[in-house]
Amino acid sequence: MTKTAKRWAVYLGIITIGVISLVTSSCGVMAALAPTSTPTPSATFTLTPTFTATPTFTLTPSATSTFTPTVTDTPTITPTPTITDTPTITPTPTFDFPDVTLLMNANCRWGPGLAYMPAITVYEGEHGLVHGRNPNGSWLYILPDSWEKRCWVSASVVEVEGDIFTVVPYRSPLPYTTFINPPENVQASRNGNQVTVTWNPVVVKKIDARGYLIEATLCQDGAQYDTAVYTETTSYTFIDYTNCSGSSGGKLYAGEKHGYTQPVTIPWP
């Protein structure tokens, strides 16, 4: 039994004793007051239990419940891409190179003149396109249908369709060889209007030799012009005046079947 239960037992005992004592005292008093001549029946006391009301408890909610609605994500709107119009491509016009047709069999050379070695032979009736020219248009730099490279032909051996002056003057590179050395001891002397250029011979097999090439700028008739000469000897004399505003000069090459050596600048007097 717990302490609390024990206390309640004690309290109940005390209350019971009190009630009995009260009843007993009441009986004695009533007996004394009653007249003796007429006996009165003893009073019977009925104990009516007293009920203690059970307290009613009202539950007060500690807090008003608030219902938070479930948040639904708003879908992200993907912007519709702007359609950009595709620009209209304007085709670049293709340049129409002049056409040539060979009037006879001819050599197509590495440079614009008879002094240059032949590259290939082109034949009568063959077609080609003009891709360049020398300044006065007397030699044309063509691409023959029969070859993948370009070379030079004289304008006198072709029939031209179109205007050759729609193409620009051009100076093509010469084929280069390392099988022989450039000329040595190159000198030049002047005697009035004559300039003589000399050099030592270059050693080369006779079957492979292609002589020597000189590209020179000369002064004649008060104007300068460019020329190219071929020789198999080791000297060459030019006519060159001194009354032009520019300077004369030249370069010397040795040639063999594969091409030309590096040029040697002539010490022009």
VMD Tcl script that draws the C-alpha trace (Angstrom):
set ca {
  {0.00 0.00 0.00}
  {1.25 3.40 -0.95}
  {1.56 6.31 1.41}
  {-1.37 8.04 -0.24}
  {-3.60 5.02 0.21}
  {-2.59 4.75 3.84}
  {-3.49 8.41 4.39}
  {-6.92 7.90 2.84}
  {-7.51 4.83 5.07}
  {-6.66 6.84 8.14}
  {-8.96 9.68 7.07}
  {-11.83 7.25 6.46}
  {-11.30 5.66 9.87}
  {-11.42 8.99 11.60}
  {-14.57 9.99 9.75}
  {-16.26 6.66 10.63}
  {-15.43 7.00 14.33}
  {-16.77 10.58 14.30}
  {-20.01 9.49 12.71}
  {-20.50 6.66 15.24}
  {-19.75 9.01 18.14}
  {-22.20 11.54 16.81}
  {-24.89 8.94 16.50}
  {-24.25 7.60 19.97}
  {-24.34 11.08 21.52}
  {-27.53 11.88 19.73}
  {-29.16 8.74 21.11}
  {-28.19 9.65 24.67}
  {-29.54 13.16 24.38}
  {-32.76 11.98 22.85}
  {-33.15 9.41 25.61}
  {-32.75 12.00 28.32}
  {-35.29 14.42 26.86}
  {-37.93 11.83 26.14}
  {-40.68 11.49 28.78}
  {-40.37 8.38 30.71}
  {-44.05 7.66 30.89}
  {-44.46 7.05 27.18}
  {-41.79 5.09 25.64}
  {-41.06 6.17 22.17}
  {-39.72 3.71 19.77}
  {-36.13 4.12 19.12}
  {-35.38 6.19 16.06}
  {-33.74 4.41 13.27}
  {-31.13 6.48 11.40}
  {-30.35 5.67 7.90}
  {-27.03 6.91 6.67}
  {-27.38 8.49 3.30}
  {-24.07 8.49 1.56}
  {-22.89 11.81 0.29}
  {-21.61 11.72 -3.23}
  {-18.86 14.00 -4.17}
  {-19.29 15.26 -7.67}
  {-16.59 14.21 -10.00}
  {-15.15 17.33 -11.53}
  {-15.72 17.69 -15.22}
  {-12.58 18.47 -17.10}
  {-12.82 20.52 -20.22}
  {-9.96 19.96 -22.60}
  {-8.80 23.23 -23.99}
  {-6.62 22.81 -27.00}
  {-3.24 24.33 -26.40}
  {-3.17 25.82 -29.82}
  {-5.44 26.17 -32.76}
  {-4.25 23.81 -35.40}
  {-3.48 25.53 -38.63}
  {-3.48 23.42 -41.72}
  {-0.76 24.38 -44.10}
  {-1.77 23.57 -47.65}
  {0.61 21.44 -49.68}
  {2.58 23.64 -52.02}
  {2.37 22.51 -55.61}
  {5.34 23.57 -57.69}
  {4.45 25.83 -60.54}
  {5.95 24.32 -63.69}
  {8.76 26.34 -65.22}
  {7.75 27.79 -68.55}
  {10.31 27.09 -71.22}
  {10.43 30.02 -73.61}
  {9.77 29.20 -77.21}
  {12.94 29.94 -79.21}
  {12.74 32.73 -81.72}
  {13.15 31.43 -85.22}
  {15.86 33.33 -87.07}
  {15.45 33.43 -90.78}
  {18.28 31.78 -92.66}
  {19.98 34.44 -94.75}
  {19.82 33.98 -98.45}
  {23.26 33.20 -99.82}
  {24.11 35.22 -102.85}
  {26.50 33.20 -104.98}
  {29.78 34.88 -105.80}
  {30.13 35.09 -109.54}
  {32.90 32.88 -110.90}
  {35.53 34.72 -112.89}
  {35.47 33.72 -116.52}
  {39.08 33.22 -117.55}
  {39.79 33.82 -121.23}
  {40.07 30.66 -123.34}
  {42.83 29.75 -125.78}
  {43.03 27.15 -128.49}
  {46.42 26.13 -129.94}
  {46.81 27.00 -133.62}
  {49.90 24.74 -133.92}
  {52.15 22.50 -131.87}
  {54.27 24.63 -129.54}
  {56.44 24.55 -126.44}
  {54.79 25.68 -123.22}
  {57.67 27.18 -121.23}
  {58.66 27.95 -117.61}
  {58.79 31.65 -118.33}
  {57.47 34.30 -120.74}
  {60.08 34.07 -123.50}
  {62.10 31.80 -125.74}
  {65.00 32.03 -123.29}
  {63.18 29.80 -120.77}
  {63.28 26.02 -120.85}
  {60.25 24.19 -122.30}
  {57.99 22.61 -119.68}
  {55.77 20.51 -122.02}
  {54.63 20.44 -125.61}
  {51.07 21.52 -126.34}
  {49.37 20.48 -129.53}
  {47.27 22.04 -132.26}
  {43.61 22.21 -131.31}
  {44.31 21.85 -127.56}
  {42.32 24.05 -125.18}
  {43.50 26.00 -122.15}
  {42.57 28.87 -119.79}
  {44.53 32.10 -119.48}
  {45.50 32.72 -115.82}
  {48.11 35.43 -116.34}
  {50.16 37.42 -118.84}
  {53.32 39.47 -119.18}
  {52.88 43.28 -119.10}
  {52.22 43.74 -122.82}
  {50.26 40.50 -123.31}
  {52.70 38.97 -125.80}
  {53.06 35.86 -123.59}
  {50.21 34.12 -121.80}
  {50.33 32.03 -118.63}
  {47.90 29.19 -119.35}
  {46.52 26.05 -117.74}
  {46.33 23.46 -120.55}
  {43.56 20.85 -120.37}
  {46.21 18.14 -120.78}
  {48.36 19.16 -117.77}
  {47.88 19.95 -114.10}
  {50.48 22.74 -114.11}
  {50.62 26.19 -115.72}
  {53.15 27.32 -118.29}
  {53.77 30.10 -120.81}
  {52.94 30.22 -124.51}
  {53.41 32.95 -127.06}
  {50.20 34.79 -127.87}
  {51.10 34.30 -131.54}
  {50.46 30.52 -131.42}
  {46.96 30.58 -129.88}
  {43.48 31.78 -130.71}
  {42.02 33.75 -127.78}
  {38.38 33.85 -126.79}
  {37.83 36.67 -124.31}
  {39.90 39.62 -123.16}
  {43.41 38.68 -121.96}
  {43.69 42.07 -120.23}
  {41.07 41.02 -117.70}
  {43.84 38.95 -116.07}
  {46.71 40.65 -114.25}
  {50.40 40.56 -115.21}
  {52.11 37.69 -113.43}
  {55.67 36.56 -112.72}
  {55.81 32.83 -112.11}
  {58.52 31.16 -110.00}
  {61.11 29.11 -111.85}
  {61.63 25.41 -111.14}
  {64.62 24.99 -108.82}
  {67.46 22.48 -108.98}
  {70.10 21.45 -106.44}
  {71.96 19.09 -108.80}
  {74.37 21.83 -109.93}
  {75.93 24.89 -108.28}
  {75.21 28.52 -109.25}
  {77.74 30.27 -111.53}
  {80.85 31.69 -109.88}
  {83.14 34.67 -110.57}
  {80.34 36.66 -112.16}
  {81.60 40.03 -113.49}
  {80.37 42.86 -115.77}
  {82.16 45.63 -117.65}
  {80.90 48.63 -119.59}
  {82.20 50.01 -122.88}
  {80.00 52.98 -123.77}
  {76.49 51.58 -124.12}
  {77.66 47.98 -124.16}
  {77.73 45.91 -120.97}
  {79.45 42.51 -121.10}
  {78.77 39.93 -118.42}
  {81.18 36.99 -117.85}
  {81.34 33.99 -115.40}
  {83.05 30.66 -114.88}
  {81.49 27.56 -116.48}
  {79.26 25.35 -114.34}
  {80.08 21.64 -114.30}
  {77.08 19.60 -115.51}
  {76.54 16.52 -117.64}
  {76.19 17.53 -121.26}
  {72.99 15.52 -121.66}
  {71.44 17.38 -118.72}
  {72.80 20.85 -119.48}
  {70.31 23.58 -120.34}
  {72.74 26.47 -120.73}
  {72.47 29.81 -118.88}
  {69.66 32.26 -118.34}
  {70.03 36.01 -117.76}
  {67.06 38.13 -116.63}
  {67.98 41.79 -117.11}
  {66.46 45.27 -116.83}
  {67.88 47.51 -119.58}
  {67.63 51.14 -120.64}
  {66.91 51.74 -124.32}
  {65.26 54.64 -126.12}
  {64.96 56.53 -122.85}
  {62.81 53.80 -121.18}
  {63.50 50.71 -119.16}
  {62.24 47.27 -120.04}
  {62.72 43.71 -118.84}
  {64.21 40.98 -120.98}
  {65.48 37.41 -120.67}
  {68.22 35.81 -122.76}
  {69.56 32.30 -123.15}
  {73.16 31.39 -123.92}
  {75.34 28.32 -123.85}
  {78.54 30.34 -123.58}
  {79.99 31.94 -120.43}
  {79.55 35.58 -121.54}
  {76.88 37.86 -122.96}
  {76.84 41.49 -124.13}
  {73.84 43.83 -123.71}
  {73.02 47.23 -125.12}
  {72.25 49.45 -122.16}
  {72.09 53.26 -122.09}
  {72.55 55.42 -119.05}
  {69.95 58.12 -119.68}
  {67.00 56.39 -117.87}
  {65.76 57.50 -114.47}
  {65.90 53.96 -113.07}
  {68.78 51.55 -112.59}
  {69.71 48.71 -114.92}
  {70.77 45.29 -113.62}
  {70.37 41.57 -113.98}
  {70.54 38.03 -112.51}
  {72.36 34.99 -113.86}
  {71.16 31.34 -113.59}
  {72.63 28.02 -114.67}
  {70.13 25.47 -115.97}
  {69.86 21.70 -116.11}
  {66.94 19.40 -116.95}
  {65.37 19.67 -113.46}
  {65.37 23.47 -113.31}
  {67.53 26.46 -112.48}
  {70.06 27.26 -109.79}
  {69.68 30.07 -107.32}
  {70.29 33.37 -109.18}
  {73.51 35.31 -108.88}
  {73.14 39.11 -108.91}
  {75.25 40.68 -111.65}
  {77.44 43.63 -110.45}
  {76.07 45.97 -113.10}
  {78.48 48.81 -114.05}
}
mol new
graphics top color blue
foreach p $ca { graphics top sphere $p radius 0.5 }
foreach p [lrange $ca 0 end-1] q [lrange $ca 1 end] { graphics top cylinder $p $q radius 0.2 }
display resetview
